[in-house]
């Protein structure tokens, strides 16, 4: 912190009207800049979501996914994946846990998009 910079802005009466936390980060080691704290939170959330995908509390029949995608989902992978995940849970009668549904959705969208990129599945632009 520059000694000339003050974290507080005062009015004419000496009342605090504004506070800049980023000016205190150099003085107190336990404080981090606001954007850094947000980035850490986002990284933690992404880590949790990725661990759920890897934990595999769900089973995906990839033959069925590919067949259903070719029949119904070409062109809108996120929409297809969300509909597929919802319908599988409705048909199997399993407990509907949003974490498991999200993990399945993420795995399906990543896999289908990768297959499209490699040319193994059709995309909207390649649909007849």
NORNORMO-V183823 format. One line per field, one symbol per residue. psi: psi as a letter, one per 20 degrees, with the letter a starting at -180 (. if undefined). burial: # if it has 24 or more other C-alpha atoms within 12 Angstrom, else .. A space follows every 10 residues. Layout:
BEGIN
psi=???
burial=???
END
This chain:
BEGIN
psi=pphhppiqpq ahijqpiqpo hhiihhhohi qrqghggghh gghgghgggh hhghhljqpp nhggggghgh hhjphngggg gggggghghh hijrpnphgg ghgggggggg gghghghijh qqrghjp.
burial=.......... .......... .......... .......... ........#. .##....#.# ....##.### ..##..##.# ######.##. .........# #########. ###..#.... ###.....
END
